[in-house]
Each structure stands twice: as structure tokens, then as C-alpha cells.
Amino acid sequence: YLSRFRPDGTPYVDATAVAAALRDAGAQVEVVPLSYEQLIDDDDVLEGFLQRCVFDSELDLATMRRDEVLGAYLEARTCEIGRSRFRQDVSMLFFRR
């Protein structure tokens, strides 16, 4: 996403790096993985979901679909009944001093 649409954007930082920084600052950190799947069959909902994923409310769905790489990715996530399917693997961080 960044290299194609926002080359000056802030790079992704994974939960491992965030947890390490918090621990280095003296926090006790618990990392809890969470996995789920999103099924979306409405273009407005899909656009909002994708915008939240990349933290960019200006990038519209039509532009995403026209892009050679991102469009192919989105097409590959569309199942036979027209729904978009996205697996999400996230980490929840709980910390205290």
C-alpha cells in the first residue's frame, strides 16, 4: 500500500516491536493473538473496512480495484457468491507499569 499510494507514509510496525518497546520502557506486557474472518457483501462497507485497514479515508474502492496489484488482491478475496473474505490476524496488547 505505502509504496503504491503513500510512499511518504509511516511504515507498519508489528506487535512484537511495540511490545518490546513497551517492555524496554518498563511496562509489563501481555500479547494476546486474535484471529477472525470478515465477510463483506456491500461495496460501501468494503471501502470503509479497507480504508480503516490502511488508515486512509481518501483512497476509494474504485481506485483500489483499478490498481494492478491491489485490484488483483481484492479480486482474489472475492468468493463465488460475490462476498469479499478477509482473514484478520491481530495482536491485542495489555500493559501496565
RALINLIN-V962975 format. One record per backbone hydrogen bond with DSSP energy under -0.5 kcal/mol. NH is the residue of the N-H (numbers start at 0). CO is the residue of the C=O. Records with the same first field share a line. If there is no record, write none. Layout:
BEGIN
NH=CO  CO
END
This chain:
BEGIN
4=0
5=0  1
8=5
17=13
18=14
19=15
20=16
21=17
22=18
23=19
24=20
25=22
26=21
27=95
28=26
29=93
31=29  91
32=30
33=89
35=87
37=85
39=37  83
45=41
46=42
47=43
48=44
49=45
50=46
51=47
52=48
53=49
54=50
55=50
58=55
59=57
63=59
64=60
65=61
66=62
70=66
71=67
72=68
73=69
74=70
75=71
76=72  73
77=74
78=76  82
81=78
83=39
84=76
85=37
87=35
89=33  87
91=31
93=29  91
95=27
END
